Amino acid sequence: MTAVITGIGVTAPTGLGTDSYWEATKAGRSGITPIDRFDASGYPAQLAGQVPGFTAAEHLPSRLVPQTDRMTQLALTAGAWALEDAAYEPDAFGEYGVSVVTAASGGGVEFGHRELENLWRKGKKFVSAYQSFAWFYAVNTGQLSIRHGGRGPCGTLVTEQAGGLDAVGQARRHVRRGTPLVVTGGVDGALSPWGWVAQLSTGLVSGTGYRPFGAEADGYLPGEGGAILVLEDAESAAARGIPAYGEIAGYAATLDPRPGLDAPPGLRRAAELALADARVTPSEVDAVFADAAGVPELDRIEAQVLCGLFGPHGVPVTAPKSATGRLFGGGAALDLAAALLSLRDGVLPPTPGVERPDHPIDLVTGAARELPLRTVLVLARGHGGFNAAVVVRAHHGKGAHPWRS
């Protein structure tokens, strides 16, 4: 059974909506700005990817706004756009024909921070009753399922930056087991003092900029946002007359060995397993969306994986996330959306902020590159040793997008 993507919804630091995001991404425009959501002047890092121009009341019913964290508001907005893109009609799928599987990291951190501050400063009577669920890491899945009638098997994957790919992998399992449509991907964010301190505690956040694979790389920058995707059985989509952006051809996940063991990291194994799942060889891969940690040692490991699989400068590599920051549970889902749009348009976006890679890889920099893309590998790693890989392929069956068929 073939699982295809029929809908994409994006809320990102580089654009609200898929079209805005994609135009900015192709042009290499950055959404990294000084933090203005709280006073970051006393912190060693003050830059992040912030979604601009988003007012929740313009996109959601007024009753939902006080109940939800900003990340959930962004997720609900992206989810509505993705389902609209897929021409979703709830009555067409039956009571249990729609599932929701999303990625998350810490949940509604900004909401939780605000309510805990109310508790400390004012007392328990000033804590919102919605704190009971608005902070929860599974809240995006819950709110999306309630709003759109997703009563099939639902879930949440918590593997940090790798989560967006893991969620799609789980969604594909649901489709193969008979669920015709799954809302998946991830939207995340924690741009509050509480969330910021947690990020800084890793020692991996840059104080100057996000330059993955570059000679001046000294860490990543966090951000907020992501992408919600509609994953559907190809036959179901064709029966509805809905074109597909591409198919999820392969997926795999691995875990790094614990520190102290004389064993290699698991990223290469994840890539090899995903390629095997898709029944493609490295020579058939047209491009790679890299995890691109921006941390010198992690970049070195990933560059070695790419060179080991494809040879030095063997395949075009891109990391448009340098324009958005690493988006926790939303980052890999946004990369996957970009990969699907690349397949659609035959263009690979650049890696903003990097003039020349400090590794023997063919990193796309400066300007977008037009290429005949058919098969793309997307890589992701999450803090704690999580690795994930997805192979997306242009869909040639009935219901393929007319411009890629």
C-alpha positions, 0 to 999 in steps of 0.5 A: 500500500502506497502512502502519499502526501496530499496536503501541506500546511506551513507556519514558519519563521520564513512565512505564514502559509506554504506559498509564502514559506516556499518563496522565501526558502527558494530565495534564501531569505532568513527568518532569524531575528533578535528575540522580541517575545521576551527580554533576552538581553541578559542571556548569552544567545539572543537570536531565534527563528520567530513566526512573524505576523501571526495573530491567533484570533485571525485564524482560530475560534475565539474560544480556543485562543485562551485555551492554547499555547502559541505552538498549538495555535500555529499547529491548528492553523497549519493543520487547517491549511493542510486539510484544505490543501488536501480537499478534506471532507470529514464525511468521506472517511467514516467515523474512524477513518482519520488519525492524527500523529504529530511530533512534540518536544516539551509541549506548551512551554510558553503557556506553562511558564506564564501560568507558573508565573501567575502561581508564584506571583499571584496565587493558585486562583490566578492559574488558568484551568486550561493549564491542565492540558495546554502544556501537555506534549500531546496537546497538538495531536489532541486539539487537531483530532478534536477540531477535525474529527480524527477518531482513528488511532492517534499518537505523539512522537517525542524524539526532539528534532527527529520527531517530524520524521518519526511521526510520518513513519508512524502515520505511514504504518497507520495507512498501511493498516487501513486508516485512509487518512492521517494528519501528521508532521509537527509544529513546535516552539518554546520561545519563553525564558523557561524554554530558552534556558532549557535550550541554553543548558545544552551548550549547543546554542550559538550566540552569533548565528546558525551556519551548518557545515560552515567553517565558522559553525559554533552551534544552532539557533532555536526557532518555532513553527513547522509543518502539518502534512496530510498522509493518505492511501494513494488509491483513496487519494486517486478515488477522490481526485486529489493529486499527490506531492509525492510518496513516502517511499522509505523510513527508518529510525535508530538510536545512537549508542550510549556514551562510552561505547566504542560504536559508531553513531546511528545516523548512517544506519538510519539512512541505509535502512530507509534507502533499503525500505524504499528499495533504492540505492544511493546512486538513485538519490538526487538530493539530501536535506541534511540534519545540519546541526551547526555544531562542528562535531555533529556536522563532521559526523553527518558529512562523513555519513554523506561521503560514505554513502554517496562519495565526496561531493557525490550528491547535492545537499541542502539545509534550508533550516539555517533560515528558520532555526531548529524547530524542535518537533517541527523541524524535520516535518518542515524539511519534509515539506520542503523536500516535497515542494522541491520534487514538485518544482524541480528546484533545490533551495539554498542553505542561507548563511553559509558561503562555503562548506568546511566539509567535502559535500556539495552543499547548495549555497547562494542560490537555489539550484534547478535539478531533475529531482525524483528521489530525495533523502531527508535526515534528522537527529534529535537531542538524546541520540535519536536518528531518523531518515525518510525517502520521498519520491515523486509519485507517478501513479494515478493522482500524481501532480500533473506538473510532475507526472 
